[in-house]
Amino acid sequence: MDYRILIVDDSPLLRATARRAVLMAGADPQNIREADNGLTALAALREQKADVVLLDINMPVMDGFQFAEEKAKDESLADVKVALVTTEGNTRRLQRMTELGIEHYLRKPFEPEDLRALVEELFEEGRS
């Protein structure tokens, strides 16, 4: 699978778990990158675009909301799909992410199989 994936989470453990799930979905290890906050993630996307971003909301430096707002302003990143992988459960806050174009959501803690299924769904959407 030649999709480029960016995993954005401030927890090294969660990034490692997400990486394993993405590999289980068939991603090439060379196409998986990681960032520990939204600011680093934006810089990584601008340097080399990803097809899919797996995004946490609650992070230091730049959180997922700030990342989503900045991404929405950058037309060159419009086709990058974003899925939330977060502990956030506040309906109003999640609705704000939907307004920013983020429609996929997986609540932590998650089973690796659930994340793999989410990634596969995003890959399938990318083929349509």
Secondary structure as GFF3:
##gff-version 3
##sequence-region A 1 128
A	DSSP	beta_strand	5	8	.	.	.	ID=ss1
A	DSSP	alpha_helix	12	24	.	.	.	ID=ss2
A	DSSP	three_ten_helix	29	31	.	.	.	ID=ss3
A	DSSP	beta_strand	32	35	.	.	.	ID=ss4
A	DSSP	alpha_helix	38	47	.	.	.	ID=ss5
A	DSSP	beta_strand	52	55	.	.	.	ID=ss6
A	DSSP	alpha_helix	64	73	.	.	.	ID=ss7
A	DSSP	three_ten_helix	75	77	.	.	.	ID=ss8
A	DSSP	beta_strand	81	86	.	.	.	ID=ss9
A	DSSP	alpha_helix	91	99	.	.	.	ID=ss10
A	DSSP	beta_strand	104	107	.	.	.	ID=ss11
A	DSSP	alpha_helix	112	127	.	.	.	ID=ss12
###
